[in-house]
């Protein structure tokens, strides 16, 4: 909600720090998975750039997709721009609705009250 604490500088861990040694980290989107006919193990994943990635065993982590407005970009530069745009929107807003009083709603309302105490009233 605000730039306090510079979330983007501390929470976005570069992928090159994830693996050590000779392992490789490939960041891409899988477009298809192929298995040899009659096989129960092994196969190939086709990546968005057309590269083929063979596997002996596949663990599929599908990630998550959020609707417009909540969907985080893919690169650090895009995340920074996205955060700046959303922070500006919050700062310039004449009113903000927080629907729900779960942990996230309470946290966000607390941040708004703390950083913009004169601008927003809570009822």
ABEGO torsion letter per residue (X at the ends): XBABGGAAAAABBBAAAABBEABBBBBBBBABBBBBBGBABEEBBBBAAGBBBBBABBBBBAEBBBBBGABBBABAAAAAAAAAAAAAAAAABABBBBBEABAAAAAAAAAAAAABAAABBBX
